[in-house]
């Protein structure tokens, strides 16, 4: 099963809420949640790239870009 780093859910919308409802909410999960162990011989970043990425392994690199806005999900969509 392939993991999806962005999760979505539909929160409860109260009929008495004075603000416009957010019908879809989302959050990002880090890739290390889906890796059971570190395999031998994984590809690695160069030392310079690793300092910029914050990790030695490309499989664990996950820059935060704001999942809802990055994928074009709008909060008021039904």
C-alpha positions in Angstrom: 0.0 0.0 0.0 1.4 3.4 -1.0 1.3 6.0 1.7 -0.2 9.4 1.2 1.5 12.2 3.2 -1.6 14.5 3.2 -4.7 13.5 5.1 -8.2 15.0 4.8 -11.2 15.0 7.0 -14.6 16.7 7.0 -15.3 18.4 10.4 -18.6 18.8 12.0 -20.4 22.0 10.9 -22.7 23.5 13.5 -25.8 25.2 12.2 -25.2 27.9 14.8 -21.7 28.8 13.7 -21.5 32.5 12.8 -18.4 32.0 10.6 -18.2 30.5 7.2 -17.5 26.7 7.7 -14.3 25.0 6.7 -15.8 21.9 5.0 -12.5 20.1 4.3 -9.5 20.3 6.6 -6.1 18.7 5.9 -2.7 18.0 7.5 0.6 16.6 6.5 2.2 13.5 8.0 6.0 13.0 7.9 7.4 10.2 5.8 9.2 8.4 8.7 5.8 7.2 9.9 5.6 4.8 7.0 9.1 3.4 7.1 9.5 0.5 9.5 13.3 0.3 9.4 16.2 1.9 7.6 17.2 -0.4 4.8 20.8 -1.1 4.1 22.3 0.8 1.2 19.8 3.6 1.0 20.7 6.5 -1.4 22.1 9.5 0.4 22.4 13.2 -0.2 25.8 14.7 -0.5 26.9 16.3 2.7 26.1 19.8 1.4 22.6 18.8 0.2 22.0 17.0 3.5 22.7 20.2 5.4 20.1 22.0 3.4 17.5 19.2 3.5 17.9 18.5 7.2 18.3 14.8 6.6 20.9 12.4 5.0 18.3 10.3 3.1 16.1 11.6 0.3 13.3 9.2 1.3 13.0 11.1 4.6 13.0 14.6 3.0 9.7 16.3 3.3 9.6 20.1 3.1 6.4 21.7 4.5 4.6 23.7 1.9 1.1 24.0 3.4 -0.8 20.9 2.2 -4.2 22.5 1.6 -3.0 25.5 -0.4 -0.4 23.5 -2.2 -2.9 21.1 -3.7 -5.5 23.7 -4.5 -8.0 22.6 -1.8 -10.2 25.6 -0.7 -11.7 25.6 2.7 -15.2 26.5 1.5 -15.5 23.8 -1.1 -18.3 21.3 -0.5 
